[in-house]
């Protein structure tokens, strides 16, 4: 293991306030002690529990780069030791202001280590590569954190960069089991155009070509004072046991109409991946109190992003039935469209009837895909209007 001590005490901090401490028994892979400290009220609700297994799961699996990241095994080879990363990178990311520091480094201060003020990224090229492992040999206890990417979640290859004093996220696409490249970057770019029409607060995605890979880029929407709280961590653990109770809690926190709008948007663009991690709230970093809803973001698994996998007559049949697929929230995307449509959405229909997708980037979108999506989305708008007329008895 990275450290000869099999038991080590850590402090979970919000900026420079100690929220709780815990001792980890590395040899037996368990937390053996836990103590609430002065800042305990200023952590995410999900961690306000005495359940040490939940804390362990968060620390080992939820906060770090996920095992499901496509190039995970290439990045780390056999050198993945989560507490080595915590000892050198402190669990720092660009979503929030939490970090984990070992007892022997208690004197470290937030202003010295955080990436908002001290942005740098030693691993940006590797994070987007399929064949470049990370060089962690220089990441020793005497160095400051090397990259916010090590504690950035999500399955797609991605990295943070600073361009002209602004921080941007760059993310790639995924590949099917048949080694077919998915079109998440195209779908993300086009879906953000729909979002710009329907929402005031959304993340604008662009397309770029880098090293023969098509990537999305977008500006960061958090800061040192504003954190992102996904709904996956916005409530107490027991609140996640009942789906109906959870949905009511989300509506109360997010706003009933705002939740309905998001669900309708997802159904319209055929987003099959609106999970609890990619929508939520912007909160005060210091108090965790809500400021406003987070902008609409992460729509890549929409607009038939897996278009290239559907070939021939069978593929065409699957495309024709695509909207019968389940989403994360409903039994089918068509059911979701009807369930969350309300009378006030007439304004959406009026806007959408005049809408056209455009490619204003310097990247060429697959001609067949672009043509298909333009036609398919128009059909989706026609369906939306028909459901509206039927449900609200209007012409």
C-alpha positions as CSV (number, residue, x, y, z in Angstrom):
1,X,0.0,0.0,0.0
2,X,0.9,3.6,-0.4
3,X,1.4,4.3,3.4
4,X,3.0,1.9,5.9
5,X,0.5,3.0,8.5
6,X,-2.6,0.7,8.1
7,X,-4.7,3.1,10.2
8,X,-4.8,6.8,9.4
9,X,-6.9,9.7,10.6
10,X,-8.4,12.1,8.1
11,X,-10.4,15.4,8.3
12,X,-13.3,16.1,5.9
13,X,-13.3,19.9,5.4
14,X,-15.4,22.6,3.9
15,X,-12.7,25.1,2.9
16,X,-10.9,25.6,6.3
17,X,-13.6,24.3,8.6
18,X,-13.3,20.7,9.9
19,X,-16.6,19.0,9.4
20,X,-15.8,15.5,10.7
21,X,-12.9,13.2,11.2
22,X,-12.6,9.5,10.5
23,X,-9.9,6.9,10.9
24,X,-9.5,4.4,8.1
25,X,-8.2,0.9,8.6
26,X,-6.6,0.2,5.3
27,X,-5.7,-3.4,6.0
28,X,-9.3,-4.3,6.8
29,X,-10.9,-1.8,4.4
30,X,-13.2,-0.1,6.9
31,X,-13.7,3.1,8.8
32,X,-13.2,2.4,12.5
33,X,-14.0,5.8,14.0
34,X,-16.0,8.8,13.1
35,X,-16.3,12.1,15.0
36,X,-18.6,15.1,14.2
37,X,-16.8,18.5,14.3
38,X,-17.7,22.1,14.2
39,X,-18.6,22.2,10.5
40,X,-20.8,19.1,10.4
41,X,-23.9,21.1,9.5
42,X,-22.1,22.5,6.4
43,X,-21.7,19.2,4.5
44,X,-24.0,17.6,2.0
45,X,-27.2,16.1,3.5
46,X,-26.4,12.6,2.3
47,X,-23.4,12.4,4.6
48,X,-25.2,13.6,7.7
49,X,-25.5,10.1,8.9
50,X,-23.9,7.7,11.4
51,X,-23.8,5.0,8.8
52,X,-20.1,4.4,8.2
53,X,-20.8,2.2,5.2
54,X,-22.4,5.1,3.4
55,X,-19.4,7.3,4.2
56,X,-17.0,4.6,3.0
57,X,-18.9,4.2,-0.3
58,X,-18.9,7.9,-0.9
59,X,-15.1,8.2,-0.2
60,X,-14.1,5.1,-2.1
61,X,-16.5,5.1,-5.0
62,X,-18.6,8.2,-5.4
63,X,-16.1,11.1,-5.0
64,X,-13.1,9.8,-7.0
65,X,-12.9,9.2,-10.7
66,X,-15.2,6.2,-11.4
67,X,-14.0,2.7,-12.2
68,X,-16.4,2.9,-15.2
69,X,-14.4,5.6,-16.9
70,X,-13.5,4.1,-20.3
71,X,-9.8,4.6,-19.9
72,X,-9.6,4.0,-16.2
73,X,-7.4,0.9,-16.4
74,X,-5.1,2.6,-18.9
75,X,-4.8,5.7,-16.7
76,X,-3.8,3.8,-13.5
77,X,-2.5,0.5,-14.8
78,X,-2.0,-1.4,-11.5
79,X,-1.2,1.7,-9.5
80,X,-4.6,2.7,-8.3
81,X,-4.7,3.4,-4.6
82,X,-7.5,5.7,-3.6
83,X,-5.8,6.8,-0.3
84,X,-2.7,7.6,-2.3
85,X,-4.9,10.0,-4.3
86,X,-6.4,11.4,-1.1
87,X,-3.0,11.9,0.4
88,X,-1.8,13.8,-2.6
89,X,-4.8,15.4,-4.2
90,X,-7.1,15.7,-1.1
91,X,-10.3,14.8,-2.9
92,X,-10.4,18.3,-4.5
93,X,-12.7,18.9,-7.5
94,X,-14.5,21.8,-9.2
95,X,-18.0,20.9,-8.0
96,X,-17.7,22.0,-4.4
97,X,-15.3,23.1,-1.7
98,X,-14.9,19.9,0.2
99,X,-11.6,18.2,0.7
100,X,-10.0,15.5,2.8
101,X,-6.7,16.0,4.6
102,X,-4.7,13.6,6.7
103,X,-3.8,14.3,10.3
104,X,-0.1,14.9,9.4
105,X,-1.2,17.7,6.9
106,X,-3.7,19.5,9.1
107,X,-1.8,22.7,8.7
108,X,-2.6,22.9,5.0
109,X,-5.0,25.8,4.1
110,X,-7.7,26.0,1.5
111,X,-6.2,29.0,-0.2
112,X,-3.0,27.0,-0.9
113,X,-4.6,23.9,-2.4
114,X,-7.9,24.6,-4.1
115,X,-8.2,24.6,-7.9
116,X,-10.5,27.6,-8.1
117,X,-7.6,29.9,-7.1
118,X,-4.7,27.7,-8.0
119,X,-5.8,26.1,-11.2
120,X,-3.4,23.7,-12.9
121,X,-3.8,20.3,-14.5
122,X,-0.8,18.0,-14.9
123,X,-2.9,15.2,-16.5
124,X,-5.1,16.8,-19.1
125,X,-3.7,15.0,-22.1
126,X,-3.8,11.6,-20.4
127,X,-7.4,12.1,-19.3
128,X,-8.6,12.3,-22.9
129,X,-6.3,9.6,-24.2
130,X,-6.9,5.8,-24.7
131,X,-3.2,4.8,-24.3
132,X,-1.5,7.2,-21.9
133,X,-1.1,6.2,-18.3
134,X,-0.8,8.7,-15.5
135,X,2.6,9.3,-14.1
136,X,1.9,9.2,-10.4
137,X,5.5,8.6,-9.4
138,X,6.0,12.3,-8.7
139,X,2.8,12.6,-6.8
140,X,4.3,12.3,-3.4
141,X,3.3,13.8,-0.1
142,X,5.5,16.8,-0.5
143,X,3.7,18.0,-3.7
144,X,0.5,20.0,-4.0
145,X,-2.5,18.5,-5.8
146,X,-1.9,17.8,-9.5
147,X,-5.3,17.7,-11.1
148,X,-9.0,18.2,-10.4
149,X,-9.7,15.4,-12.9
150,X,-8.9,12.7,-10.3
151,X,-12.0,13.6,-8.4
152,X,-14.3,14.5,-11.3
153,X,-17.1,12.0,-11.9
154,X,-18.8,10.7,-15.0
155,X,-18.1,7.8,-17.4
156,X,-16.9,9.8,-20.4
157,X,-13.3,10.8,-20.8
158,X,-13.0,14.4,-19.6
159,X,-10.6,17.0,-18.3
160,X,-10.6,20.6,-17.0
161,X,-8.5,23.3,-18.7
162,X,-8.1,27.0,-18.2
163,X,-8.3,29.2,-21.3
164,X,-8.0,33.0,-21.2
165,X,-8.5,33.0,-17.4
166,X,-11.8,30.9,-17.7
167,X,-12.1,27.2,-16.7
168,X,-13.7,24.9,-19.2
169,X,-14.6,21.2,-19.2
170,X,-13.6,19.1,-22.2
171,X,-15.3,15.7,-22.7
172,X,-15.2,13.0,-25.3
173,X,-17.6,10.3,-26.5
174,X,-18.1,6.7,-25.6
175,X,-17.8,3.5,-27.7
176,X,-20.2,0.6,-28.0
177,X,-19.3,-3.0,-27.3
178,X,-19.0,-3.4,-31.0
179,X,-16.4,-0.6,-31.1
180,X,-18.8,1.9,-32.7
181,X,-18.2,5.5,-31.8
182,X,-21.3,7.1,-30.2
183,X,-22.4,10.6,-31.1
184,X,-22.6,12.2,-27.6
185,X,-20.7,15.3,-28.6
186,X,-23.1,16.0,-31.5
187,X,-26.2,15.2,-29.3
188,X,-24.9,17.5,-26.5
189,X,-24.2,20.3,-28.9
190,X,-27.6,20.1,-30.6
191,X,-29.5,19.5,-27.3
192,X,-28.1,22.7,-25.9
193,X,-29.6,24.5,-28.8
194,X,-33.1,23.2,-27.7
195,X,-32.3,24.1,-24.1
196,X,-31.4,27.7,-25.2
197,X,-34.8,28.0,-26.7
198,X,-36.8,26.7,-23.7
199,X,-34.7,27.7,-20.6
200,X,-33.1,30.8,-19.3
201,X,-30.4,28.9,-17.4
202,X,-28.6,26.2,-19.3
203,X,-25.0,25.2,-20.2
204,X,-23.9,26.1,-23.7
205,X,-21.9,23.3,-25.3
206,X,-19.5,23.8,-28.3
207,X,-17.8,21.3,-30.6
208,X,-14.1,21.1,-31.2
209,X,-11.7,18.7,-33.0
210,X,-8.6,17.7,-31.0
211,X,-6.2,15.0,-32.0
212,X,-8.8,13.5,-34.4
213,X,-11.3,13.3,-31.5
214,X,-14.6,15.3,-31.4
215,X,-15.1,16.9,-28.0
216,X,-17.6,19.0,-26.3
217,X,-16.5,22.1,-24.3
218,X,-18.4,24.2,-21.8
219,X,-17.7,26.8,-19.2
220,X,-17.6,25.9,-15.5
221,X,-20.8,26.9,-13.6
222,X,-19.4,26.7,-10.1
223,X,-17.0,28.9,-8.2
224,X,-15.3,29.1,-4.8
225,X,-18.6,30.5,-3.3
226,X,-21.1,28.5,-5.4
227,X,-21.2,24.7,-5.3
228,X,-23.1,22.2,-7.3
229,X,-25.3,19.8,-5.1
230,X,-26.7,17.0,-7.2
231,X,-29.9,15.4,-6.1
232,X,-28.0,12.2,-5.6
233,X,-26.6,13.8,-2.4
234,X,-29.3,16.4,-1.6
235,X,-31.3,14.3,0.9
236,X,-30.8,12.0,3.8
237,X,-30.0,8.4,2.9
238,X,-33.4,7.0,4.0
239,X,-35.1,9.5,1.6
240,X,-33.8,7.4,-1.4
241,X,-35.6,4.2,-0.3
242,X,-39.1,5.2,-1.7
243,X,-39.2,6.5,-5.2
244,X,-42.5,8.5,-4.7
245,X,-41.2,10.2,-1.5
246,X,-37.9,11.0,-3.4
247,X,-39.8,12.5,-6.3
248,X,-41.8,14.8,-4.0
249,X,-38.7,15.9,-2.2
250,X,-37.1,16.8,-5.5
251,X,-40.1,18.7,-6.6
252,X,-40.1,20.6,-3.3
253,X,-36.4,21.5,-3.7
254,X,-36.4,22.1,-7.4
255,X,-39.9,23.5,-7.9
256,X,-42.8,21.5,-9.3
257,X,-43.0,23.3,-12.6
258,X,-39.3,23.4,-13.1
259,X,-39.1,19.6,-12.5
260,X,-42.0,19.1,-15.0
261,X,-40.2,21.3,-17.5
262,X,-37.0,19.3,-17.2
263,X,-38.8,16.0,-17.6
264,X,-40.7,17.2,-20.6
265,X,-37.5,18.6,-22.2
266,X,-35.8,15.2,-21.7
267,X,-38.7,13.3,-23.2
268,X,-38.7,15.7,-26.1
269,X,-35.0,15.2,-26.9
270,X,-35.1,11.5,-26.0
271,X,-32.7,11.8,-23.1
272,X,-32.3,8.3,-21.6
273,X,-29.8,9.3,-18.9
274,X,-31.3,12.0,-16.6
275,X,-30.1,10.5,-13.4
276,X,-29.8,12.1,-9.9
277,X,-26.2,13.1,-10.5
278,X,-26.8,15.4,-13.5
279,X,-29.4,17.7,-12.2
280,X,-29.7,19.5,-8.9
281,X,-29.0,22.8,-7.1
282,X,-26.5,25.5,-6.9
283,X,-25.8,26.2,-3.2
284,X,-23.7,28.4,-1.0
285,X,-20.4,26.7,-0.6
286,X,-20.2,28.0,3.0
287,X,-23.7,27.1,4.2
288,X,-25.0,24.5,1.6
289,X,-28.2,26.6,1.4
290,X,-29.9,26.8,-2.0
291,X,-29.1,29.8,-4.2
292,X,-31.0,28.5,-7.3
293,X,-31.4,25.5,-9.5
294,X,-28.4,24.3,-11.4
295,X,-28.4,25.1,-15.1
296,X,-29.6,22.4,-17.5
297,X,-26.5,20.4,-18.5
298,X,-25.3,16.9,-19.5
299,X,-27.7,16.0,-22.2
300,X,-25.3,13.9,-24.3
301,X,-27.2,10.6,-24.2
302,X,-30.1,12.2,-26.1
303,X,-31.1,12.8,-29.8
304,X,-30.3,9.2,-30.6
305,X,-26.6,9.5,-29.8
306,X,-26.2,5.8,-30.6
307,X,-27.5,6.3,-34.2
308,X,-24.6,4.5,-35.9
309,X,-25.5,1.2,-34.2
310,X,-28.8,1.0,-36.0
311,X,-28.1,-0.5,-39.5
312,X,-30.3,-2.1,-42.1
313,X,-34.0,-3.0,-41.7
314,X,-33.7,-4.1,-38.1
315,X,-31.9,-0.9,-37.2
316,X,-34.6,1.1,-38.9
317,X,-37.2,-0.7,-36.8
318,X,-35.4,0.1,-33.6
319,X,-35.1,3.8,-34.6
320,X,-38.8,3.9,-35.3
321,X,-39.5,2.6,-31.8
322,X,-36.8,4.6,-30.1
323,X,-39.2,6.7,-28.0
324,X,-40.7,3.6,-26.4
325,X,-37.4,3.2,-24.5
326,X,-37.4,3.7,-20.8
327,X,-35.8,6.8,-19.3
328,X,-34.3,7.0,-15.8
329,X,-37.6,8.5,-14.6
330,X,-40.4,6.8,-16.6
331,X,-41.3,3.5,-18.3
332,X,-40.9,5.1,-21.7
333,X,-39.9,8.4,-23.2
334,X,-43.4,8.7,-24.8
335,X,-45.1,8.2,-21.5
336,X,-42.8,10.8,-19.9
337,X,-43.7,13.2,-22.7
338,X,-47.4,12.9,-22.0
339,X,-47.1,12.7,-18.2
340,X,-45.3,16.0,-17.8
341,X,-47.0,18.0,-20.5
342,X,-49.2,20.8,-19.1
343,X,-51.3,23.5,-20.5
344,X,-48.7,26.2,-20.0
345,X,-46.4,24.4,-22.4
346,X,-48.3,25.9,-25.4
347,X,-45.5,28.5,-25.4
348,X,-42.9,25.7,-25.9
349,X,-44.9,24.4,-28.9
350,X,-45.1,27.8,-30.5
351,X,-41.3,28.3,-30.1
352,X,-40.4,24.7,-31.3
353,X,-42.5,24.9,-34.4
354,X,-40.1,27.6,-35.7
355,X,-37.0,25.9,-34.4
356,X,-34.2,24.6,-36.7
357,X,-31.0,22.9,-35.7
358,X,-27.8,24.6,-36.9
359,X,-24.2,23.7,-37.0
360,X,-22.2,26.9,-36.2
361,X,-19.1,25.0,-35.1
362,X,-16.0,24.3,-37.1
363,X,-16.7,20.5,-36.7
364,X,-18.6,18.6,-39.4
365,X,-21.6,16.7,-38.0
366,X,-22.2,13.4,-39.7
367,X,-24.4,14.3,-42.7
368,X,-26.7,11.3,-42.4
369,X,-27.1,11.7,-38.6
370,X,-27.8,15.4,-38.9
371,X,-30.4,15.0,-41.6
372,X,-32.1,12.2,-39.6
373,X,-32.2,14.1,-36.4
374,X,-33.6,17.2,-38.0
375,X,-36.5,15.1,-39.4
376,X,-37.0,13.1,-36.3
377,X,-37.1,16.1,-34.0
378,X,-39.8,17.7,-36.2
379,X,-41.8,14.6,-35.8
380,X,-41.3,14.8,-32.1
381,X,-42.7,18.3,-32.0
382,X,-45.7,17.2,-34.1
383,X,-46.4,14.5,-31.6
384,X,-46.1,17.0,-28.7
385,X,-48.7,19.2,-30.4
386,X,-51.1,16.3,-31.0
387,X,-50.8,15.2,-27.3
388,X,-51.4,18.8,-26.2
389,X,-54.5,19.1,-28.4
390,X,-55.9,15.8,-27.2
391,X,-55.2,16.5,-23.5
392,X,-56.5,20.1,-23.4
393,X,-59.1,19.9,-26.2
394,X,-57.8,22.7,-28.3
395,X,-57.4,22.9,-32.1
